[in-house]
């Protein structure tokens, strides 16, 4: 059952690939009735709906160009006015720069809202390399496994479907993961500083259990939304 928040929450989850943002966002949806808003999903929905901002986005994308911050913000504004997000939102993929963060602040202020919390899921880089590079899945049913943390009960045989073919994502290797982490830290450092300066940055150790991280996130959301 969802907890009731006194004011609508606007949450931003920060964390590198593999830190568990997607998993935790789904749990926040369950725990608080929030709605996760992904930039990509918002753009596709606006284009499909044929909104004014959606038409602009479609023209830009068909021309092979990047959609401007102004168009993304217009689409976000439309979406946040919908009744199903009355309890609050979790923003996924936006903002990515301090300039975008400032524009988002202005958009929210015009609606009498503000960022409730920017929550940084903090990880140990080398541990993340091991976590991500050890992942593999059953080629038949997609069940996930890991070299260290979760191997099939019977070696070479999927626990779920009995399949014997397994696969790894080409980019789930140590070198690629290190490069992704390096890029993440370079791109996100300004955002961390921005939200820290605004007094809304929260940090969580994301190397613990999924349940432990969920509990810590829930405590933060309950506190900052009271």
PyMOL commands that set and color helices and strands:
alter all, ss='L'
color gray80, all
select helices_A, chain A and resi 21-32+39-49+52-62+69-80+83-85+98-110+125-133+174-198+210-224
alter helices_A, ss='H'
color red, helices_A
select strands_A, chain A and resi 9-14+35-38+88-92+117-122+135-138+144-146+166-167+201-205
alter strands_A, ss='S'
color yellow, strands_A
deselect
rebuild
show_as cartoon
